[in-house]
Amino acid sequence: MSIFESQYQIKTPEGAFNPSICDFEGKRLIAYRTDFDLGDITYRHSARLAGVPWQRPTIWLADLKPDLSIENPVQILDFAEDPRLWIHGGILHCSHTVSPRPDDPVLKCKMGNSRISSDHRLISFWDYPYAAPGSRFRDEGTEKNWQFFECHYESYAVYSMNPYVAQFTVLRFPGLCRKFKDTYTSNSYPKKAKLDWKLKFPSCSTPPIKVGDSFWGFFHSWTRKRIYPGGRLRHIRKFYTVGAYRFSAGPPFILEAYTPEPILEASGPRKLIYFPCGAVYKDGLWHLSYGVNDDQCWIGTIRHDNLAAAMEEIT
């Protein structure tokens, strides 16, 4: 089910992907990711076998023009993945996944946040090297896809929306400190969501935006599909899709609605990935930025009424 009014490729440098957009100080900004190989193909193969990093992901920030070209690109972060631009206290921030470095003995991903100046300079950086209560990654030491937002002048993060344990979890970070103060967990999923969640393994993907009396956000999910070229099983690959959700505008942040069907779905025999990282709401229209196949940046528009109609209320 596609409810997009339009979809266009952003004119980012070759190999850029997973873009996040944000309107700030009268300009539309875009952050995106690029990866650089740390060695030749022999090194990459041996690094994969050894379970150590073989790429160096970086994050860039630039101005996004109306013709979808970019200006003034600046590299702001190194060994960082999947930027999400958001605003707190009138200051631009970029949350992201902190990637493991080759010399990191832990070799686990964790969440990071950065404060960015108006001229695209990194002001400060901090990370969150721990798992929150109930994390399915607690034993692995891996943290990804926290989506930060501002509510009543305080900072929060949507931590989890796992339907298989019927949890929707939001964390509160007073003053953007590294340690969360409160945890809000609602078990408000309908029973059928636990039994028949068509999108599989959902993860929050864009910083929530308040529209009306609720916060709205987009999430990505993945599922494995078997590929049978010529009638024989050749591959089992991940396919990434996109959905949307809505939750109440204040504590305890109750999940209110979600799309039971993908609004952007991978298909075909190729490895297809749709990975949303940012959204802007303006004049009844959603502008959603997303990566395609880990090597392209795209932006699509959705009418708010159509998005609301595609959602299923949780009762």
N, C-alpha and C positions, 0 to 999 in steps of 0.2 A: 504494500500500500504506500504509494508515494503521494504526498500532499504538497510537494514543492511547486511554487509558482515559477521559479527559474533556478538554474544551476550554471555557474561559470567557473572556469579555471582562473586562479589568481596568477599573475605574472611574477612569480617568485623565481629565484635562481634555480638552476637545474639541481634536482636532488633534495630540495626543500620539501618538508611535509609537516603535517599536524599543526596547522595554524590556529592561533587564537586571536580574535579581534576584540577591540574595546574602543568606545568613544571617550576621549579624554581631552579636556581643555580645547574643545572646538575642532579636534582632529580625530580621524579614525586611525588607530594604531593596529599593527599586526606583529605578533611574535611567532616565530616558526623554528623548526628544528632542522639541523643538517647533521649528517654523520660522516666522519672521516675515518678511513681504515687506518689501523695502527701498524699494519705490516702487509707483506705480500700474501698471496693466496695460501702459501705453505704455512705462514704464521697463523692466518685466520683459521685454517683447518685444525692445527695443533691446539690453538687457544680454545676453540670450541670443544675439543675432546677433553681438555684440561679444565673446562668450566671457568675460564678467565676472560675478561673483556678483550674483544678484538676490534672494537670500534670506539671512537671518541665523539659522543654526541655533544653538540653545542646548540645554544639558543641565541637567536638574533631578534632584534627589535627594529621596526621601521615604520614609516608613515605609509598608509594605504590610500592611494589616490582613487578618485571616482571611476577611472578607467581600469581599475584593478592592477595597476602597476605599483611599484613600491619606490620610496625615496628614503635617503639617509639611513641605510641599514647599518646597525652597530651590533657587534657580538657582545652580549651582556653576560653570558654564563658558559662555563666549560664543564664537561662531564655532567650534563643536565639534559633531561628528556621532557618532551611533551609540555610546553608552556601553557599556562592559563592566566590571562590578564584579568585583574579585578581591582576595585578601588575601595580603599578604606581610609576614612578621615580625610577625604579629598586628595589622597596620595596614591599614585599608581603602584601596584604590586604585581608580582609575577610568581605564582606558585608552580612547582615543577617536581619531577622525580629526580632525585640525586642519584646519578649512576655510579656503580662501583668503578674504581680506578684499578689499573693493573697492579699497583703496589698496595692495594687495600686487602688486608688479610681476611676481612669479614665477607667481602664480595656479596653484599646484599643491597637492594634498593631501599631508599627511604625518602620521605617527603621533605621538600625545602620550600622556602619563601624568600622573596627578595623585594626590597624597596627600590623603586626606580625614579630617577629625577626626570624633570620635564625635557631635558636634552638627551635622554636615553642613556644616562650613566647609572651604573650600579652604585647605590648608596650603602646598602647593607644587605647581609645574607645570614639566614639562620636555618637550621634543619630541625627535624623532629625524629630523632633516632630511637623510636620505641613503638610498640604496638599498643593500640587502645584496647580497653576491655572487650572481650568477645571476638577479637580479631582472629580470622582464620589463618592469618600469617604469623601469629605470635611465635610459633616454634621455628618458622622459617626466617624470621627477622626481616621480612620484606613488607614495605609499605608503599602503596601507589594510589593515585586517583582520589585524594581528598579534595573536595571542592569548597573553597573558601568564599564567604560572603559577609556582608555587613548588615546588622540588624540592630536598631536602637543604639547606634554608635559603638557597638561591640562586635568583635569578630567571631565567626563561627565557621565550622567546616562540616559539610555532609560527608560522613565517614563511610557509611555502608548502606546499601539497599539490597540486601541479600534475601530473596524471597524464600529460599530453601530453609532458612531458620526464622522467616517472618520477622526480620529486623530492619528498621529504618533508623539509623543512628546519626545524631548530630552532636558535635563537640563544641564547647565554648572556650575561647582563648582570651582571657582578659588582657587587654593591652597588647595583643599579638605576641604574648609570651610563648616560650617553647613548651610549656606544660599546660594541658587543658584543665579547666576548673570544674566544669559540669559535663555530664553525659545525658543526652536525651534519647531514649530508645522507645519507639512505639511498635507494638505488635499488631498493626492495623491492616495487614494484608488480608484480603479475603481468602477463604480456604482454598478456592480453586487456583489462586495464584501460586500456592505451594505445590499444587499437583500438576498444573498445566501452564507454566510460564514459558510461552513460546519463544521468548527472546534469549533464554538461557543466560546464566552467569552475568547479570547486569552490573556495571560499574559506573558510578557517577562520572560525568565527563566534561561538563561546562559549569563555570561558577553560576549559581542560581541568581535570578533577577526577579525583583519584586514587580509584579503587574497586578493591579487591583488589590485584592485582599489575600493574595497568595504569592509564594515564590515559585518560579518555573525554572526548570532545568532540562538538559538533555543528557542521556547516558548512552554508552556503547555496551555491546554485549557480543559474545562470540559463541559459536558452536562448531563442532567438528562435522565435516561431511566427507563421505567416502566418494572417491572419484573412480569411475569405471570406464576408462577409454577402451573401446573395442570389446566391452563385456568383461574385462578383467580388472580386478582391484589393483590400482597402481598407487594411489595416494590417499592419505587421510589428512585433510587440511583444515585450518581454522578459517572461518568466514566471520567477518565482523559486521554488525548491523547497528542501527541507530534507533533509539526510542526517546520518549519524553515523559516527564513526571511533574507533579505539582504537590506542594505541601504548604501547610499553614504558615502565616507570616510572622509568627512569634512562638516562643516556648510554650508547650513542649515540642513544637514542630511535628505535627501529625501528617503523615502521608495521606493525600486526599484523592489523587487520581493518577493514572499512568496509561500509556498506550499499550494495549495488549498485543498489538501487531507492530512489526517494524515500520517506521516511516521512511527508512532508507535501508535497503536490504541487498547484500551481496548475492550474486547468482552467477551461474556459468561454471565451466570447468577450471577456470584460472583461479589463483589465489587472489581474492578480492577483499580489500579492507576499507571500511569507512570508519573514520575515527574522529569524532567531533571534539573540538577543544575550546571553542569560544562562541558566544552569541551576543547579539545586540538587538534590543527591542526598540522600535521607533515607529510611531504613527500606525499602530495596528499591524505591523509587519515584523517578523523575526528574520534576522540575518544570521545564519548559522555557518561558521567556518569549520572545515573538516579536512583531514588528510585522506588521500586515496592511494592505496597500494604502497604506502611508505615512500612515495617519491613525487607526490603532487599535492598542491594546495588548492582547495576549491571553496566556493561560497555559494550558499543557496538561500532562497527567500521562501517564507511560509506565512500565509495570512493567519493571524492569531485566532480568528474564528474557526478556521479549518483545523488548526492544531487542537483547540478546545473540543471540537466535535469528534476528533479521533481518539480522545481519551475516554477511559472507563472510570466512572466514579467508584470509590471504595466506600462501601457501606457496612 
